């Protein structure tokens, strides 16, 4: 069968596998980002592509519904409350519902390197990581595989499960995760919606991501650490400082200060940006963050009411910290 691909105006790629392309319309305006489609099938994330992923009609995430995993290992470089001493049982899913031009995991998020596995095999991977001593199971970029992950978690695990996400989530999908996920680790990438469109192909990102974070907090409540300082439940909001975008970072910190009290959530200001993926096509992003930029962001954070969380050392901005995509643990 001859197939053909088209990119829609909200980023969804539709593959023609029969006689017709499925129709696809996006509402224009800033108040909503709903995608309308006569043949909606996948609504898992805010792109609402309506793609029939089971039958080869892919959406913006670029993958079908069978999970694809690139690596699973004990990760020691997450926040200390996540990595602990033995490591976080990290499972890296391939494909992504965002398309950040600077993505540090470009080979798996955009090129879809990885191996298709069954739900049963996915659960075996969790159990194997737990046997190795994992303090938790850390699902990285999981959103587009929500259905399979829910099946894999039909029986509870003996350690907390982490939803490690871009923050671009629907409330419907998050509500389905309630009780299965103990820790949410969302990015809050941008306050500036135009930057979110330009760099991540995400419409209305700030409203969507902040609503998602409120829902995550509603589910988990205040964060809880055990006697070893390991997180058992809660939310850690991550923000990666981008080159030249300090003002956006300040708005993110302001939003957190305005919406959460000390003791409710944690905040992680990340300093590990290195230009990857297609960053060379965006000269303003094609450099690391300067020490001065990071110190100014850190100073702003320290002077804000946000009290709980982490900052990163400057040596975190190294490609050496990007995992090797070699199917370890799959
Ligand atoms: S999960 Fe993929 S196909 Fe489904 S709405 Fe999101 S980007 Fe589109």
Boltz pocket constraint, residues with backbone or C-beta under 6 A from the ligand:
constraints:
  - pocket:
      binder: B
      contacts: [[A, 12], [A, 42], [A, 43], [A, 44], [A, 45], [A, 46], [A, 47], [A, 48], [A, 49], [A, 50], [A, 51], [A, 53], [A, 58], [A, 59], [A, 60], [A, 61], [A, 62], [A, 63], [A, 96], [A, 97], [A, 143], [A, 144]]
      max_distance: 6.0
